[in-house]
Amino acid sequence: MNFNNLQQNFDRIRPWLTLLAIGWLLASIGLGWLVNSILIIVGLLLITPIIAFVGFRWWLQRNLVTDKCPVCGFEITGLNNSQLQCPNCGEQLSVKDNKFSRFAPAGTIDVTAVEVSAKSLEE
């Protein structure tokens, strides 16, 4: 084995040996708490996005509602306890209890029209 091969192999592990030497030096002079703090911060930085992603998916599964528009029957997806506009007919809708309903200001009475045939009126 010649000197160039040994030097190339040492170049690959030099950064790891440097980190090991710095960690050993800090631990030997009583700064192990600093190393532990850095490791805890790095661990939190790695784990926090995973926890946030899982939490967001859980929240989304509980609050995402897919239902049909009560006016035109178009299937819409919205968030529970929110308001949105139907992309098909433009009706303002509110989402409550995993159902879509027409949004009306306070004091407005919402009625549903029923078609009555002319024959039944004559009888």
C-alpha positions in Angstrom: 0.0 0.0 0.0 1.5 3.3 -1.0 1.3 6.7 0.7 -1.2 8.2 -1.8 -3.8 5.4 -1.2 -3.4 5.8 2.6 -3.8 9.6 2.3 -7.0 9.2 0.1 -8.5 6.8 2.7 -7.7 9.2 5.5 -9.3 12.1 3.6 -12.6 10.2 3.7 -12.7 9.7 7.4 -11.0 13.0 8.5 -14.4 14.9 9.0 -15.7 12.0 11.3 -12.4 11.9 13.2 -12.6 15.7 13.7 -16.1 15.5 15.0 -15.2 12.7 17.4 -12.2 14.6 18.6 -14.2 17.7 19.3 -16.9 15.7 21.1 -14.3 14.0 23.2 -12.6 17.3 24.0 -15.8 18.9 25.1 -16.8 16.0 27.2 -13.4 15.8 28.9 -13.4 19.5 29.9 -16.9 19.3 31.4 -18.9 20.7 28.4 -20.8 17.4 27.9 -24.1 19.4 28.6 -23.3 21.4 25.4 -23.0 18.3 23.3 -26.2 16.9 24.8 -28.0 20.2 24.1 -26.9 20.2 20.5 -28.0 16.6 20.1 -31.4 17.3 21.6 -31.9 20.3 19.3 -30.9 18.3 16.3 -33.3 15.5 17.4 -36.1 18.0 17.8 -35.4 19.5 14.4 -35.7 16.0 12.9 -38.8 14.8 14.8 -40.9 18.0 14.8 -41.8 17.9 11.1 -42.8 14.3 11.3 -45.1 15.0 14.3 -46.5 18.0 12.6 -47.3 16.0 9.4 -49.0 13.2 11.3 -51.0 15.8 13.4 -52.1 17.7 10.3 -53.2 14.5 8.6 -55.2 13.5 11.7 -56.8 16.9 11.9 -57.6 16.9 8.1 -59.3 13.5 8.3 -61.5 14.7 11.1 -62.5 18.0 9.5 -62.6 17.4 5.8 -66.2 17.0 4.5 -67.3 15.7 1.1 -71.0 16.1 0.3 -73.3 17.2 -2.4 -74.5 20.8 -2.8 -78.2 21.0 -1.5 -79.1 23.2 -4.5 -77.5 21.6 -7.5 -76.2 18.3 -6.3 -72.6 19.0 -7.3 -70.1 17.1 -5.1 -67.9 19.5 -3.1 -65.2 19.1 -0.5 -64.9 21.6 2.4 -63.8 22.0 6.0 -66.2 21.4 8.8 -67.6 24.6 10.5 -66.7 26.8 7.6 -68.4 28.6 4.7 -67.8 28.2 1.0 -69.3 28.8 -2.4 -70.5 26.1 -4.6 -68.3 26.1 -7.7 -71.2 24.9 -9.9 -74.1 27.1 -9.0 -72.5 29.8 -6.9 -74.7 29.3 -3.8 -73.2 30.2 -0.5 -73.0 27.1 1.7 -72.1 26.5 5.3 -70.6 23.2 6.6 -72.0 22.0 9.9 -72.1 18.5 11.4 -70.4 17.0 8.2 -73.3 18.3 6.0 -73.6 21.2 3.6 -76.5 23.6 4.0 -77.5 26.9 2.4 -76.0 29.8 4.2 -78.6 32.4 5.1 -78.3 35.5 7.2 -80.0 35.6 10.6 -83.8 36.1 10.3 -84.0 34.5 6.8 -86.5 31.6 6.5 -85.3 28.9 4.0 -88.1 27.0 2.3 -88.1 24.1 -0.1 -90.5 24.3 -3.0 -92.6 21.3 -3.7 -94.1 20.7 -7.2 -97.8 20.0 -7.1 -99.5 18.6 -10.2 -102.6 20.4 -11.6 -104.8 17.3 -11.3 -104.5 17.1 -7.6 -105.6 20.7 -7.2 -108.9 20.0 -9.2 -109.8 16.9 -7.1 
